[in-house]
Amino acid sequence: MSNVDSLQAFPKMREWAFQNACVCLAVVVPDNMRKEIHRRQTGNLPEDLVHYFSTLEEACIWLTARGFEFTVADYPHAEFIARIRKAD
């Protein structure tokens, strides 16, 4: 998905999540500049609702602290991400 496609799709995904009883969203965007652009272009919501992280590990810690116990191993694509990182 291109950056433009991502920016256009994210507000709809976020809206769907909150309409379906989602309490908060943890968004992982490793690059700081892209993270800031994404935050500004998709609606600068309060950080207790939508919080941006540089790593999946940070997102898991935040979710767990909010009462949603979640680990990297729980993420369905964790193995894929690990394989890609080893290839770099």
C-alpha positions in Angstrom: 0.0 0.0 0.0 1.4 3.4 -1.0 1.8 6.2 1.6 -1.1 8.1 -0.1 -3.3 5.0 0.0 -2.5 4.4 3.7 -3.3 8.0 4.6 -6.7 7.7 2.8 -7.6 4.3 4.2 -6.6 4.8 7.9 -9.4 7.2 8.9 -12.0 4.7 7.6 -10.3 1.8 9.4 -10.1 3.8 12.6 -13.8 4.8 12.3 -14.7 1.2 11.8 -12.7 0.1 14.8 -14.3 2.6 17.2 -17.8 1.8 15.8 -17.1 -1.8 16.7 -16.3 -1.3 20.4 -12.5 -0.7 20.0 -11.2 1.2 23.0 -7.9 2.4 21.6 -5.5 1.9 18.7 -1.8 1.3 18.8 -0.2 2.3 15.5 3.3 1.3 14.6 5.1 3.6 12.2 8.9 3.2 12.5 10.0 6.4 10.7 9.5 9.6 12.8 8.8 11.9 9.8 6.2 9.5 8.4 4.7 9.0 11.8 4.1 12.8 12.2 2.7 13.1 8.7 0.4 10.2 9.3 -0.8 11.6 12.6 -1.5 15.0 11.1 -3.1 13.8 7.9 -5.4 11.2 9.5 -6.8 13.4 12.3 -4.8 14.3 15.3 -6.8 12.3 17.9 -6.0 12.2 21.6 -3.1 9.9 22.4 -5.3 7.8 24.8 -7.4 6.8 21.7 -4.8 6.5 19.0 -1.2 6.3 20.0 1.8 6.0 17.6 4.9 3.9 18.3 8.2 3.2 16.6 8.2 -0.5 17.5 5.7 -3.3 18.0 7.3 -3.9 21.4 6.5 -0.4 22.5 2.9 -0.8 21.3 2.5 -4.1 23.2 3.7 -2.5 26.4 1.3 0.4 26.0 -1.6 -1.9 25.3 -0.8 -4.1 28.2 -0.6 -1.1 30.6 -4.1 -0.1 29.4 -5.4 -3.5 30.4 -5.2 -5.3 27.0 -2.5 -7.9 27.5 -0.8 -8.2 24.2 2.7 -9.5 23.3 4.7 -9.5 20.1 4.0 -13.3 19.9 0.3 -12.5 19.9 0.7 -10.5 16.7 -0.3 -12.7 13.8 2.5 -11.3 11.6 5.3 -11.4 14.2 7.1 -14.4 12.5 7.0 -12.6 9.1 8.4 -9.4 10.6 11.2 -11.4 12.3 12.1 -13.1 9.0 12.2 -9.7 7.1 14.4 -8.2 9.8 16.9 -11.1 9.6 17.2 -10.5 5.8 18.2 -6.9 6.2 
